Amino acid sequence: MTRAELGAFALVLPVLVIAMVLHELAHGVVANRLGDATARLLGRLTLNPLRHLDPLGTAMFAITYLGGIAAGIEGFAIGWARPVPVVPGNFRRPQQAMALVALAGPAVNFAVALVFAFVWFHVDLGGSGVLADAVLLTVLVNVVLGVFNLLPVPPLDGSRVVGAFLGRDAWLRWLSFDRYGLFVIIGVVLIFNRQFQEILTPFTDGALRVLATVLGG
């Protein structure tokens, strides 16, 4: 890793931490509004990163970010925080509520990306520098995190959206894949890092083009 790449890594780390904390906080806030106070009672409705960070998820961020540099794909990083606990039985309509709770995380990431993309396109950041790099990295990291979590693979948020359209029995079986899905994701990312990035990149690029179009960039 070059000195410039090491500097970029040091800059993007706090950006990712903040993005993951906001993502999990959004899950907890929406769950609480819909009737499940589990996250609130466990003290997870907080911006304190120590309450949200997951060691393995943070390590995966480092692995995928550095792997992206090696593969020539800058700004690519995948990680996750410690999931906010949600009890479906506390909801009046568990499947639909779980989908809304799940969508809250990526929605916040895309909202943050939208705000910082506006800054990137319409605010004079004084050319290249730490501030400009931080703004751009905030856009990239939040878009990647949002898109990644919308993949319809248990236990990612996209799987909860799929679950909203399943019958009750099928939904319960679908939820049972949560215990295996994370290991499958980790295996795919570690073994097929470059290929996985190449598959996901068109979706993240598409989201970035939408932002640029909406903001007139």
Secondary structure, DSSP 4 states (H G I P E B T S, - for coil): --HHHHHHHHHHHHHHHHHHHHHHHHHHHHHHHHT--HHHHTT-SS--GGGTB-HHHHHHHHHHHHHHHHTT-TT-----BPPPP--GGGSSSHHHHHHHHHHHHHHHHHHHHHHHHHHHHHS---SSSHHHHHHHHHHHHHHHHHHHHTSSSTTSHHHHHHHTTS-HHHHHHHHHTHHHHHHHHHHHHHHSHHHHHHHHHHHHHHHHHHHHHHHT-
